[in-house]
Amino acid sequence: MKKNVLLSVLTCGLLFGATGLQAHSTKKELVNQVVQQQIKDRKQAPKEIVSGMKSTYEALQAMQRGKKEAAQKTLETATKSFDAALKADPTLDLVPVDERFQAYAFLGNSNAIAARLKLAQQLLKAHDTQVAQAVLAPLKDELDISVISIPMKVYPLATKKALDALKKGDEKAAFEAIAEAMNSLVIAEAVIPTPLLAAQDLVTDASKLDKSKKEEALKLLAAAKEELKRAELLGYVSRNEADYKLLNDDIEKIQKEIKGKNIVEKLYETLKKDFKSIVSHTKVSKITSQQIAEQKVNTFEKDESKKALKEKTIFRKEALQDETKTIK
């Protein structure tokens, strides 16, 4: 599969940019830096695997056009490619073959975000759900990373199964086996909050300033705290709440020290270390936000059912007690 890097910047009618004081790098530049580093860090999949996946896809297209011989030929090519890859490295398991990026930007400050949240709450109370969704929809300021991987203990077996079925003349089974191979691809996702990147950049700029430039340093740190506040209101804190609190505490310590003796070198190093820690905690996850939401909904519905059942039992008990009193 040819490497496909998709970087789509969706904004609220404006270009990427920070609200208030701007660091030396724009948010768009910061996002691009992460994308380039991610591309640099990812190892290229063996060419045999890429070739095998391409052949499998071509076999699927051939079968859809009713070209059985062409499909069989490409499946044989795919099988040889996968066998070669596994022979070269029998330990191959989940191999990343594609990486995609999508960036979103919301330019409003923390007050603007808080206002939207308050409005959405009011709309939901009034059961105006569709408008509430429209109000909340733009509240994304993040870089989404999707990594597609091929499970080498599953995918090649499915293509061999398809080839065997095709040789036996069972085109339906062959098609189902190819579909099985395609469906075995693993998509993992990671979300990197853009406000976190901006806050990190602002702190770095502040740390480079001469000690005499106290006011400028304080402004940069205040802007960094604002970005962390935006991250909190946008809902990016919940998974790393302790880390975000630590960053805020670090910044406040530096702000206090700048106003005092201004001995901040070690404090800046601690802050940078904590930023590095929270960025490293942004792991690629197999669970999407939608799946997390469904899990929360299911848990809530179960809790509500238990609560309703309990209330029903209590009501029935009280009714029986009242009936007994009446009879007496």
Protein Blocks (a to p, Z undefined) as FASTA:
>chain_A
ZZddddddddehiacddehjadfbdfklmmmmmmmmmmmmpccddfklmmmmmmmmmmmm
mmmnopaklmmmmmmmmmmmmmmmmmmmmmbcbdcfbdcddddddfbdfklmmmmmmmmm
mmmmnopmklmmmmmmmmccddddddddddfklmmmmmmmmmmmmmnopaklmmmmmmmm
mmmpccddddddfklmmmmmmmmmmmmpcfklmmlmmmmmmmmmmmmmmmmmnopmmmmm
mmmmmmmmmmmmmmmmmmmnopaklmmmmmmmmmmmmmmmmccdfbdfklmmmmmmmmmm
mmmmmmmmmmmmmmmmmmmmmmmmmmZZ
